[in-house]
Amino acid sequence: MIAKEAEGFIYVVSSLGVTGERTEITTNIGDIVKVIRENTDVPCAVGFGISKPEQAKKMAGLSDGAIVGSAIIKLLEKYGKDAPEHIGAYVKEMKEAVAEN
C-alpha cells in the first residue's frame, strides 16, 4: 500500500535498530526491493548503516541507490573546518563503488 502511494523515492531501511555504521547488513534487501518493484515504478534506495564502499556497491546493486548519512557526520565531527576535503574524498570513493554496478 505504501509503495503504491509513494512519490519521489522509497527509502528502504537496511536493518532494524538505531542509525549508524554496521559491520554487515543481514536483511534480505533483494526480497524487499522485489516486493516494492512489483507495486511501483518509484525508485528505491537503501540506507541505514551503510558506511563502506563495498556495502554501498552491494546495496546499489540490489536497488536504485545507497544512502549514507552517519558516516559523513562522523567525518564532519572528526575534521571540523577541514571536513569538506575528507567528505569529498569519501563521497568520491562511495560514488566510484556504486558506479561499478
N, CA, C and O atoms as a Tinker XYZ file with bonds, in Angstrom:
   404  protein
     1  N      0.834000   -1.187000    0.000000    73     2
     2  CA     0.000000    0.000000    0.000000    64     1     3
     3  C      0.886000    1.261000    0.000000    63     2     4     5
     4  O      0.607000    2.210000   -0.732000    81     3
     5  N      1.924000    1.271000    0.797000    73     3     6
     6  CA     2.811000    2.438000    0.854000    64     5     7
     7  C      3.499000    2.639000   -0.493000    63     6     8     9
     8  O      3.564000    3.761000   -0.996000    81     7
     9  N      4.009000    1.562000   -1.077000    73     7    10
    10  CA     4.714000    1.666000   -2.356000    64     9    11
    11  C      3.809000    2.218000   -3.445000    63    10    12    13
    12  O      4.254000    3.017000   -4.270000    81    11
    13  N      2.563000    1.811000   -3.463000    73    11    14
    14  CA     1.628000    2.281000   -4.490000    64    13    15
    15  C      1.346000    3.774000   -4.371000    63    14    16    17
    16  O      1.026000    4.415000   -5.372000    81    15
    17  N      1.454000    4.340000   -3.180000    73    15    18
    18  CA     1.189000    5.760000   -2.951000    64    17    19
    19  C      2.460000    6.611000   -2.948000    63    18    20    21
    20  O      2.379000    7.838000   -2.888000    81    19
    21  N      3.612000    5.983000   -3.012000    73    19    22
    22  CA     4.886000    6.703000   -2.883000    64    21    23
    23  C      5.154000    7.625000   -4.067000    63    22    24    25
    24  O      4.735000    7.364000   -5.195000    81    23
    25  N      5.859000    8.703000   -3.776000    73    23    26
    26  CA     6.341000    9.652000   -4.781000    64    25    27
    27  C      7.796000    9.957000   -4.477000    63    26    28    29
    28  O      8.234000    9.819000   -3.335000    81    27
    29  N      8.544000   10.366000   -5.478000    73    27    30
    30  CA     9.956000   10.696000   -5.261000    64    29    31
    31  C     10.793000    9.436000   -5.265000    63    30    32    33
    32  O     11.161000    8.933000   -6.326000    81    31
    33  N     11.099000    8.921000   -4.078000    73    31    34
    34  CA    11.784000    7.642000   -3.960000    64    33    35
    35  C     11.396000    6.996000   -2.643000    63    34    36    37
    36  O     10.895000    7.656000   -1.732000    81    35
    37  N     11.632000    5.708000   -2.557000    73    35    38
    38  CA    11.352000    4.953000   -1.335000    64    37    39
    39  C     12.669000    4.680000   -0.629000    63    38    40    41
    40  O     13.609000    4.159000   -1.229000    81    39
    41  N     12.732000    5.034000    0.645000    73    39    42
    42  CA    13.906000    4.789000    1.488000    64    41    43
    43  C     13.722000    3.412000    2.117000    63    42    44    45
    44  O     12.867000    3.226000    2.983000    81    43
    45  N     14.525000    2.456000    1.680000    73    43    46
    46  CA    14.469000    1.095000    2.213000    64    45    47
    47  C     15.441000    1.011000    3.383000    63    46    48    49
    48  O     16.643000    1.216000    3.210000    81    47
    49  N     14.934000    0.716000    4.554000    73    47    50
    50  CA    15.769000    0.611000    5.753000    64    49    51
    51  C     16.463000   -0.750000    5.729000    63    50    52    53
    52  O     15.810000   -1.790000    5.647000    81    51
    53  N     17.786000   -0.729000    5.802000    73    51    54
    54  CA    18.566000   -1.956000    5.663000    64    53    55
    55  C     18.506000   -2.874000    6.873000    63    54    56    57
    56  O     18.732000   -4.078000    6.749000    81    55
    57  N     18.205000   -2.325000    8.029000    73    55    58
    58  CA    18.170000   -3.163000    9.231000    64    57    59
    59  C     17.410000   -2.434000   10.334000    63    58    60    61
    60  O     17.287000   -1.209000   10.319000    81    59
    61  N     16.911000   -3.198000   11.276000    73    59    62
    62  CA    16.208000   -2.612000   12.410000    64    61    63
    63  C     17.218000   -2.107000   13.433000    63    62    64    65
    64  O     18.335000   -2.620000   13.504000    81    63
    65  N     16.843000   -1.123000   14.212000    73    63    66
    66  CA    17.723000   -0.593000   15.251000    64    65    67
    67  C     17.992000    0.878000   15.029000    63    66    68    69
    68  O     17.300000    1.538000   14.255000    81    67
    69  N     18.999000    1.386000   15.711000    73    67    70
    70  CA    19.348000    2.795000   15.587000    64    69    71
    71  C     20.260000    3.002000   14.396000    63    70    72    73
    72  O     20.957000    2.087000   13.960000    81    71
    73  N     20.244000    4.219000   13.876000    73    71    74
    74  CA    21.085000    4.538000   12.737000    64    73    75
    75  C     22.555000    4.519000   13.138000    63    74    76    77
    76  O     22.893000    4.649000   14.315000    81    75
    77  N     23.412000    4.359000   12.155000    73    75    78
    78  CA    24.850000    4.328000   12.394000    64    77    79
    79  C     25.502000    3.244000   11.555000    63    78    80    81
    80  O     24.827000    2.477000   10.868000    81    79
    81  N     26.810000    3.195000   11.622000    73    79    82
    82  CA    27.558000    2.241000   10.820000    64    81    83
    83  C     27.279000    0.809000   11.257000    63    82    84    85
    84  O     27.042000    0.544000   12.436000    81    83
    85  N     27.309000   -0.098000   10.307000    73    83    86
    86  CA    27.137000   -1.522000   10.560000    64    85    87
    87  C     28.330000   -2.257000    9.965000    63    86    88    89
    88  O     28.861000   -1.849000    8.932000    81    87
    89  N     28.749000   -3.332000   10.609000    73    87    90
    90  CA    29.814000   -4.133000   10.022000    64    89    91
    91  C     29.273000   -4.992000    8.892000    63    90    92    93
    92  O     29.983000   -5.277000    7.928000    81    91
    93  N     28.000000   -5.411000    9.010000    73    91    94
    94  CA    27.363000   -6.144000    7.927000    64    93    95
    95  C     25.863000   -5.906000    7.961000    63    94    96    97
    96  O     25.287000   -5.565000    8.994000    81    95
    97  N     25.255000   -6.095000    6.812000    73    95    98
    98  CA    23.810000   -5.929000    6.683000    64    97    99
    99  C     23.234000   -7.296000    6.368000    63    98   100   101
   100  O     23.551000   -7.894000    5.340000    81    99
   101  N     22.387000   -7.786000    7.256000    73    99   102
   102  CA    21.886000   -9.153000    7.122000    64   101   103
   103  C     20.451000   -9.236000    6.612000    63   102   104   105
   104  O     19.970000  -10.335000    6.335000    81   103
   105  N     19.763000   -8.124000    6.482000    73   103   106
   106  CA    18.393000   -8.111000    5.984000    64   105   107
   107  C     18.395000   -8.542000    4.514000    63   106   108   109
   108  O     19.323000   -8.210000    3.777000    81   107
   109  N     17.367000   -9.277000    4.084000    73   107   110
   110  CA    17.280000   -9.696000    2.689000    64   109   111
   111  C     16.722000   -8.546000    1.852000    63   110   112   113
   112  O     15.527000   -8.495000    1.560000    81   111
   113  N     17.595000   -7.639000    1.477000    73   111   114
   114  CA    17.206000   -6.443000    0.734000    64   113   115
   115  C     16.621000   -6.809000   -0.624000    63   114   116   117
   116  O     15.675000   -6.169000   -1.083000    81   115
   117  N     17.169000   -7.823000   -1.265000    73   115   118
   118  CA    16.668000   -8.238000   -2.577000    64   117   119
   119  C     15.189000   -8.568000   -2.555000    63   118   120   121
   120  O     14.454000   -8.175000   -3.461000    81   119
   121  N     14.741000   -9.286000   -1.532000    73   119   122
   122  CA    13.317000   -9.630000   -1.417000    64   121   123
   123  C     12.456000   -8.399000   -1.180000    63   122   124   125
   124  O     11.364000   -8.283000   -1.736000    81   123
   125  N     12.945000   -7.481000   -0.356000    73   123   126
   126  CA    12.186000   -6.259000   -0.072000    64   125   127
   127  C     12.040000   -5.423000   -1.347000    63   126   128   129
   128  O     10.951000   -4.939000   -1.657000    81   127
   129  N     13.138000   -5.260000   -2.079000    73   127   130
   130  CA    13.114000   -4.472000   -3.312000    64   129   131
   131  C     12.205000   -5.143000   -4.348000    63   130   132   133
   132  O     11.503000   -4.454000   -5.088000    81   131
   133  N     12.211000   -6.457000   -4.407000    73   131   134
   134  CA    11.348000   -7.182000   -5.342000    64   133   135
   135  C      9.874000   -6.842000   -5.081000    63   134   136   137
   136  O      9.129000   -6.565000   -6.020000    81   135
   137  N      9.460000   -6.860000   -3.834000    73   135   138
   138  CA     8.071000   -6.528000   -3.489000    64   137   139
   139  C      7.771000   -5.073000   -3.852000    63   138   140   141
   140  O      6.698000   -4.777000   -4.376000    81   139
   141  N      8.701000   -4.173000   -3.580000    73   139   142
   142  CA     8.496000   -2.762000   -3.928000    64   141   143
   143  C      8.318000   -2.616000   -5.433000    63   142   144   145
   144  O      7.401000   -1.930000   -5.886000    81   143
   145  N      9.180000   -3.251000   -6.205000    73   143   146
   146  CA     9.119000   -3.127000   -7.672000    64   145   147
   147  C      7.878000   -3.779000   -8.262000    63   146   148   149
   148  O      7.446000   -3.406000   -9.352000    81   147
   149  N      7.305000   -4.736000   -7.567000    73   147   150
   150  CA     6.055000   -5.343000   -8.025000    64   149   151
   151  C      4.876000   -4.388000   -7.845000    63   150   152   153
   152  O      3.819000   -4.577000   -8.446000    81   151
   153  N      5.063000   -3.362000   -7.017000    73   151   154
   154  CA     3.970000   -2.463000   -6.672000    64   153   155
   155  C      4.128000   -1.021000   -7.134000    63   154   156   157
   156  O      3.179000   -0.241000   -7.041000    81   155
   157  N      5.302000   -0.651000   -7.628000    73   155   158
   158  CA     5.512000    0.739000   -8.052000    64   157   159
   159  C      6.735000    0.839000   -8.956000    63   158   160   161
   160  O      7.619000   -0.018000   -8.944000    81   159
   161  N      6.755000    1.917000   -9.739000    73   159   162
   162  CA     7.923000    2.236000  -10.560000    64   161   163
   163  C      8.801000    3.287000   -9.887000    63   162   164   165
   164  O      9.831000    3.680000  -10.434000    81   163
   165  N      8.396000    3.741000   -8.703000    73   163   166
   166  CA     9.162000    4.741000   -7.966000    64   165   167
   167  C     10.510000    4.132000   -7.572000    63   166   168   169
   168  O     10.542000    3.012000   -7.062000    81   167
   169  N     11.617000    4.832000   -7.793000    73   167   170
   170  CA    12.925000    4.296000   -7.409000    64   169   171
   171  C     13.022000    4.041000   -5.906000    63   170   172   173
   172  O     12.357000    4.701000   -5.108000    81   171
   173  N     13.844000    3.093000   -5.541000    73   171   174
   174  CA    14.082000    2.832000   -4.122000    64   173   175
   175  C     15.582000    2.773000   -3.872000    63   174   176   177
   176  O     16.341000    2.240000   -4.681000    81   175
   177  N     15.991000    3.324000   -2.747000    73   175   178
   178  CA    17.396000    3.346000   -2.351000    64   177   179
   179  C     17.497000    2.818000   -0.923000    63   178   180   181
   180  O     16.606000    3.026000   -0.100000    81   179
   181  N     18.599000    2.134000   -0.652000    73   179   182
   182  CA    18.799000    1.501000    0.645000    64   181   183
   183  C     19.705000    2.366000    1.508000    63   182   184   185
   184  O     20.736000    2.858000    1.049000    81   183
   185  N     19.309000    2.542000    2.759000    73   183   186
   186  CA    20.109000    3.296000    3.706000    64   185   187
   187  C     20.040000    2.681000    5.078000    63   186   188   189
   188  O     19.398000    1.650000    5.274000    81   187
   189  N     20.700000    3.310000    6.028000    73   187   190
   190  CA    20.693000    2.896000    7.428000    64   189   191
   191  C     21.844000    1.934000    7.696000    63   190   192   193
   192  O     21.690000    0.719000    7.572000    81   191
   193  N     22.979000    2.477000    8.057000    73   191   194
   194  CA    24.121000    1.639000    8.419000    64   193   195
   195  C     25.161000    1.476000    7.333000    63   194   196   197
   196  O     26.164000    0.796000    7.549000    81   195
   197  N     24.957000    2.069000    6.187000    73   195   198
   198  CA    25.910000    1.924000    5.085000    64   197   199
   199  C     27.053000    2.915000    5.293000    63   198   200   201
   200  O     26.835000    4.122000    5.393000    81   199
   201  N     28.271000    2.385000    5.358000    73   199   202
   202  CA    29.417000    3.256000    5.609000    64   201   203
   203  C     30.652000    2.897000    4.799000    63   202   204   205
   204  O     31.612000    3.667000    4.762000    81   203
   205  N     30.643000    1.746000    4.153000    73   203   206
   206  CA    31.814000    1.274000    3.410000    64   205   207
   207  C     31.470000    1.157000    1.930000    63   206   208   209
   208  O     30.331000    0.853000    1.577000    81   207
   209  N     32.460000    1.400000    1.057000    73   207   210
   210  CA    32.201000    1.308000   -0.384000    64   209   211
   211  C     31.603000   -0.038000   -0.805000    63   210   212   213
   212  O     30.708000   -0.080000   -1.649000    81   211
   213  N     32.083000   -1.115000   -0.235000    73   211   214
   214  CA    31.554000   -2.424000   -0.625000    64   213   215
   215  C     30.091000   -2.594000   -0.217000    63   214   216   217
   216  O     29.330000   -3.267000   -0.912000    81   215
   217  N     29.694000   -1.993000    0.897000    73   215   218
   218  CA    28.284000   -2.028000    1.313000    64   217   219
   219  C     27.437000   -1.209000    0.339000    63   218   220   221
   220  O     26.372000   -1.651000   -0.091000    81   219
   221  N     27.918000   -0.012000   -0.004000    73   219   222
   222  CA    27.186000    0.842000   -0.940000    64   221   223
   223  C     27.034000    0.155000   -2.289000    63   222   224   225
   224  O     25.963000    0.196000   -2.893000    81   223
   225  N     28.094000   -0.469000   -2.758000    73   223   226
   226  CA    28.060000   -1.182000   -4.038000    64   225   227
   227  C     27.019000   -2.297000   -4.004000    63   226   228   229
   228  O     26.231000   -2.445000   -4.939000    81   227
   229  N     27.018000   -3.077000   -2.933000    73   227   230
   230  CA    26.073000   -4.186000   -2.814000    64   229   231
   231  C     24.634000   -3.676000   -2.770000    63   230   232   233
   232  O     23.774000   -4.197000   -3.480000    81   231
   233  N     24.364000   -2.669000   -1.950000    73   231   234
   234  CA    23.006000   -2.155000   -1.812000    64   233   235
   235  C     22.522000   -1.492000   -3.098000    63   234   236   237
   236  O     21.361000   -1.653000   -3.474000    81   235
   237  N     23.394000   -0.750000   -3.776000    73   235   238
   238  CA    23.020000   -0.118000   -5.039000    64   237   239
   239  C     22.810000   -1.169000   -6.126000    63   238   240   241
   240  O     22.037000   -0.953000   -7.059000    81   239
   241  N     23.491000   -2.301000   -6.008000    73   239   242
   242  CA    23.285000   -3.390000   -6.956000    64   241   243
   243  C     21.938000   -4.066000   -6.786000    63   242   244   245
   244  O     21.408000   -4.655000   -7.728000    81   243
   245  N     21.391000   -3.984000   -5.598000    73   243   246
   246  CA    20.091000   -4.592000   -5.303000    64   245   247
   247  C     18.932000   -3.619000   -5.473000    63   246   248   249
   248  O     17.777000   -4.035000   -5.567000    81   247
   249  N     19.238000   -2.325000   -5.513000    73   247   250
   250  CA    18.199000   -1.300000   -5.570000    64   249   251
   251  C     18.625000   -0.221000   -6.558000    63   250   252   253
   252  O     19.450000   -0.461000   -7.439000    81   251
   253  N     18.057000    0.961000   -6.402000    73   251   254
   254  CA    18.399000    2.070000   -7.285000    64   253   255
   255  C     19.455000    2.996000   -6.703000    63   254   256   257
   256  O     19.837000    3.973000   -7.346000    81   255
   257  N     19.932000    2.707000   -5.499000    73   255   258
   258  CA    20.947000    3.557000   -4.898000    64   257   259
   259  C     21.207000    3.212000   -3.452000    63   258   260   261
   260  O     20.523000    2.380000   -2.857000    81   259
   261  N     22.209000    3.867000   -2.900000    73   259   262
   262  CA    22.576000    3.685000   -1.494000    64   261   263
   263  C     22.587000    5.052000   -0.818000    63   262   264   265
   264  O     23.004000    6.049000   -1.407000    81   263
   265  N     22.127000    5.078000    0.417000    73   263   266
   266  CA    22.050000    6.330000    1.188000    64   265   267
   267  C     23.046000    6.237000    2.347000    63   266   268   269
   268  O     23.046000    5.265000    3.102000    81   267
   269  N     23.883000    7.252000    2.474000    73   267   270
   270  CA    24.886000    7.296000    3.539000    64   269   271
   271  C     24.694000    8.581000    4.326000    63   270   272   273
   272  O     24.609000    9.659000    3.738000    81   271
   273  N     24.625000    8.483000    5.635000    73   271   274
   274  CA    24.440000    9.676000    6.459000    64   273   275
   275  C     25.394000    9.747000    7.624000    63   274   276   277
   276  O     26.217000   10.659000    7.696000    81   275
   277  N     25.299000    8.798000    8.540000    73   275   278
   278  CA    26.077000    8.843000    9.780000    64   277   279
   279  C     27.581000    8.872000    9.538000    63   278   280   281
   280  O     28.309000    9.543000   10.269000    81   279
   281  N     28.051000    8.158000    8.531000    73   279   282
   282  CA    29.490000    8.131000    8.261000    64   281   283
   283  C     29.984000    9.522000    7.854000    63   282   284   285
   284  O     31.094000    9.917000    8.210000    81   283
   285  N     29.170000   10.251000    7.118000    73   283   286
   286  CA    29.544000   11.611000    6.710000    64   285   287
   287  C     29.537000   12.551000    7.919000    63   286   288   289
   288  O     30.413000   13.408000    8.045000    81   287
   289  N     28.569000   12.394000    8.790000    73   287   290
   290  CA    28.507000   13.211000   10.008000    64   289   291
   291  C     29.734000   12.942000   10.883000    63   290   292   293
   292  O     30.287000   13.868000   11.477000    81   291
   293  N     30.155000   11.695000   10.963000    73   291   294
   294  CA    31.355000   11.373000   11.755000    64   293   295
   295  C     32.590000   12.069000   11.194000    63   294   296   297
   296  O     33.431000   12.546000   11.957000    81   295
   297  N     32.708000   12.132000    9.869000    73   295   298
   298  CA    33.839000   12.849000    9.264000    64   297   299
   299  C     33.765000   14.335000    9.593000    63   298   300   301
   300  O     34.789000   14.962000    9.868000    81   299
   301  N     32.583000   14.892000    9.567000    73   299   302
   302  CA    32.403000   16.302000    9.915000    64   301   303
   303  C     32.816000   16.554000   11.357000    63   302   304   305
   304  O     33.506000   17.530000   11.650000    81   303
   305  N     32.393000   15.677000   12.251000    73   303   306
   306  CA    32.771000   15.813000   13.666000    64   305   307
   307  C     34.279000   15.676000   13.857000    63   306   308   309
   308  O     34.884000   16.410000   14.639000    81   307
   309  N     34.872000   14.740000   13.141000    73   307   310
   310  CA    36.305000   14.466000   13.305000    64   309   311
   311  C     37.183000   15.598000   12.763000    63   310   312   313
   312  O     38.176000   15.966000   13.389000    81   311
   313  N     36.820000   16.150000   11.602000    73   311   314
   314  CA    37.707000   17.100000   10.928000    64   313   315
   315  C     37.263000   18.559000   11.010000    63   314   316   317
   316  O     38.021000   19.449000   10.624000    81   315
   317  N     36.072000   18.819000   11.496000    73   315   318
   318  CA    35.622000   20.204000   11.650000    64   317   319
   319  C     35.733000   21.021000   10.383000    63   318   320   321
   320  O     35.191000   20.640000    9.345000    81   319
   321  N     36.435000   22.152000   10.457000    73   319   322
   322  CA    36.561000   23.044000    9.306000    64   321   323
   323  C     37.267000   22.391000    8.124000    63   322   324   325
   324  O     37.075000   22.803000    6.980000    81   323
   325  N     38.078000   21.383000    8.392000    73   323   326
   326  CA    38.791000   20.691000    7.322000    64   325   327
   327  C     37.988000   19.527000    6.736000    63   326   328   329
   328  O     38.485000   18.798000    5.879000    81   327
   329  N     36.771000   19.357000    7.190000    73   327   330
   330  CA    35.947000   18.220000    6.783000    64   329   331
   331  C     35.607000   18.177000    5.292000    63   330   332   333
   332  O     35.577000   17.085000    4.725000    81   331
   333  N     35.349000   19.308000    4.625000    73   331   334
   334  CA    34.932000   19.206000    3.219000    64   333   335
   335  C     35.874000   18.380000    2.342000    63   334   336   337
   336  O     35.418000   17.602000    1.504000    81   335
   337  N     37.165000   18.544000    2.528000    73   335   338
   338  CA    38.135000   17.771000    1.736000    64   337   339
   339  C     37.984000   16.271000    2.010000    63   338   340   341
   340  O     37.988000   15.466000    1.078000    81   339
   341  N     37.853000   15.902000    3.263000    73   339   342
   342  CA    37.723000   14.493000    3.644000    64   341   343
   343  C     36.381000   13.918000    3.211000    63   342   344   345
   344  O     36.304000   12.781000    2.744000    81   343
   345  N     35.331000   14.706000    3.368000    73   343   346
   346  CA    33.998000   14.245000    2.951000    64   345   347
   347  C     33.961000   14.091000    1.437000    63   346   348   349
   348  O     33.394000   13.124000    0.928000    81   347
   349  N     34.553000   15.021000    0.722000    73   347   350
   350  CA    34.599000   14.926000   -0.741000    64   349   351
   351  C     35.297000   13.657000   -1.199000    63   350   352   353
   352  O     34.815000   12.973000   -2.102000    81   351
   353  N     36.426000   13.338000   -0.585000    73   351   354
   354  CA    37.162000   12.121000   -0.945000    64   353   355
   355  C     36.339000   10.869000   -0.620000    63   354   356   357
   356  O     36.321000    9.906000   -1.387000    81   355
   357  N     35.667000   10.901000    0.518000    73   355   358
   358  CA    34.833000    9.768000    0.935000    64   357   359
   359  C     33.672000    9.563000   -0.031000    63   358   360   361
   360  O     33.402000    8.441000   -0.459000    81   359
   361  N     32.987000   10.650000   -0.370000    73   359   362
   362  CA    31.846000   10.561000   -1.285000    64   361   363
   363  C     32.311000   10.082000   -2.659000    63   362   364   365
   364  O     31.622000    9.291000   -3.303000    81   363
   365  N     33.456000   10.548000   -3.108000    73   363   366
   366  CA    34.006000   10.104000   -4.392000    64   365   367
   367  C     34.261000    8.595000   -4.371000    63   366   368   369
   368  O     33.939000    7.892000   -5.329000    81   367
   369  N     34.832000    8.108000   -3.287000    73   367   370
   370  CA    35.107000    6.669000   -3.147000    64   369   371
   371  C     33.793000    5.868000   -3.155000    63   370   372   373
   372  O     33.710000    4.820000   -3.795000    81   371
   373  N     32.787000    6.357000   -2.455000    73   371   374
   374  CA    31.488000    5.680000   -2.429000    64   373   375
   375  C     30.849000    5.715000   -3.821000    63   374   376   377
   376  O     30.310000    4.707000   -4.277000    81   375
   377  N     30.905000    6.856000   -4.493000    73   375   378
   378  CA    30.323000    7.002000   -5.818000    64   377   379
   379  C     30.977000    6.040000   -6.816000    63   378   380   381
   380  O     30.294000    5.413000   -7.626000    81   379
   381  N     32.291000    5.935000   -6.746000    73   379   382
   382  CA    33.010000    5.030000   -7.650000    64   381   383
   383  C     32.606000    3.578000   -7.409000    63   382   384   385
   384  O     32.474000    2.799000   -8.353000    81   383
   385  N     32.410000    3.218000   -6.146000    73   383   386
   386  CA    31.987000    1.843000   -5.819000    64   385   387
   387  C     30.600000    1.560000   -6.386000    63   386   388   389
   388  O     30.359000    0.489000   -6.942000    81   387
   389  N     29.690000    2.523000   -6.244000    73   387   390
   390  CA    28.323000    2.348000   -6.741000    64   389   391
   391  C     28.311000    2.299000   -8.273000    63   390   392   393
   392  O     27.538000    1.542000   -8.860000    81   391
   393  N     29.158000    3.098000   -8.920000    73   391   394
   394  CA    29.198000    3.160000  -10.371000    64   393   395
   395  C     29.694000    1.850000  -10.993000    63   394   396   397
   396  O     29.483000    1.610000  -12.182000    81   395
   397  N     30.345000    1.015000  -10.204000    73   395   398
   398  CA    30.843000   -0.274000  -10.713000    64   397   399
   399  C     29.713000   -1.235000  -11.035000    63   398   400   401
   400  O     29.930000   -2.228000  -11.730000    81   399
   401  N     28.502000   -0.960000  -10.540000    73   399   402
   402  CA    27.359000   -1.857000  -10.794000    64   401   403
   403  C     26.894000   -1.795000  -12.225000    63   402   404
   404  O     25.946000   -2.488000  -12.596000    81   403
